[in-house]
Amino acid sequence: MEHFEALRQIPKLPARAHDSLTTRERQIVLVLAEGITNKEIARRLRLTEGTVKVHLHNIYRKLGIPNRTALAVLAHTKTKTLHAA
């Protein structure tokens, strides 16, 4: 049931809402969409786990999403757009 709740929490974003994300934030979204932990994201992108958490907070704020589940679902639906940017 949590997955359905996460789907309801995803806002309807303008087609290019991800434009407000930095290149690093886009990278984090794409890696997060693979379902890995903050620690693994940090290792892959050569960041500290704290830096990943700060980026995630900024991503949630910019996109108006409440949590990583909603972000992962959004990333899966918008992956082509994120890669193209």
C-alpha positions as CSV (number, residue, x, y, z in Angstrom):
1,M,0.0,0.0,0.0
2,E,2.9,2.4,0.6
3,H,3.8,2.3,-3.0
4,F,0.3,3.5,-4.0
5,E,0.5,6.3,-1.4
6,A,3.8,7.3,-2.9
7,L,2.3,7.5,-6.3
8,R,-0.5,9.8,-5.0
9,Q,2.1,12.1,-3.5
10,I,4.0,12.7,-6.8
11,P,3.0,16.2,-8.0
12,K,2.1,16.8,-11.6
13,L,5.3,18.5,-12.8
14,P,5.7,20.7,-15.8
15,A,7.3,18.9,-18.7
16,R,10.8,20.4,-18.0
17,A,10.6,20.7,-14.2
18,H,13.9,18.9,-13.9
19,D,15.6,21.9,-15.5
20,S,15.9,23.4,-12.1
21,L,18.2,20.5,-11.0
22,T,21.9,20.8,-11.3
23,T,23.9,18.3,-13.2
24,R,25.0,16.6,-10.0
25,E,21.4,16.4,-8.7
26,R,20.4,14.8,-12.0
27,Q,23.2,12.2,-11.6
28,I,21.9,11.4,-8.1
29,V,18.4,11.0,-9.3
30,L,19.5,8.6,-12.0
31,V,21.5,6.5,-9.6
32,L,18.8,6.6,-6.9
33,A,16.4,5.2,-9.5
34,E,18.4,1.9,-9.4
35,G,17.2,1.5,-5.8
36,I,20.5,1.8,-4.0
37,T,21.3,3.3,-0.7
38,N,22.7,6.8,0.0
39,K,26.0,5.2,0.9
40,E,26.2,3.4,-2.4
41,I,25.2,6.5,-4.3
42,A,28.0,8.3,-2.5
43,R,30.5,5.6,-3.4
44,R,29.6,5.6,-7.1
45,L,29.7,9.4,-7.5
46,R,32.7,9.8,-5.2
47,L,30.9,12.0,-2.7
48,T,30.3,11.7,1.1
49,E,27.0,10.3,2.3
50,G,26.2,13.6,3.9
51,T,26.6,15.4,0.6
52,V,24.2,12.9,-1.0
53,K,21.7,13.7,1.7
54,V,22.0,17.4,1.1
55,H,21.5,17.0,-2.6
56,L,18.5,14.8,-2.0
57,H,16.9,17.4,0.3
58,N,17.5,20.0,-2.4
59,I,16.0,17.7,-5.1
60,Y,12.9,17.0,-3.0
61,R,12.4,20.8,-2.3
62,K,12.9,21.8,-6.0
63,L,10.5,19.2,-7.3
64,G,8.0,19.4,-4.5
65,I,8.2,15.7,-3.6
66,P,8.1,14.3,-0.1
67,N,10.5,11.3,-0.2
68,R,12.9,9.0,-2.1
69,T,10.1,6.6,-3.1
70,A,8.2,9.4,-4.9
71,L,11.5,10.5,-6.4
72,A,12.3,7.0,-7.7
73,V,8.9,6.6,-9.2
74,L,9.2,10.0,-10.8
75,A,12.7,9.1,-12.1
76,H,11.4,6.0,-13.7
77,T,8.7,7.9,-15.5
78,K,11.0,10.7,-16.6
79,T,14.3,8.9,-17.2
80,K,14.5,9.8,-20.9
81,T,14.0,13.4,-20.1
82,L,16.7,13.4,-17.4
83,H,19.2,11.8,-19.7
84,A,18.5,14.3,-22.5
85,A,19.1,17.3,-20.3
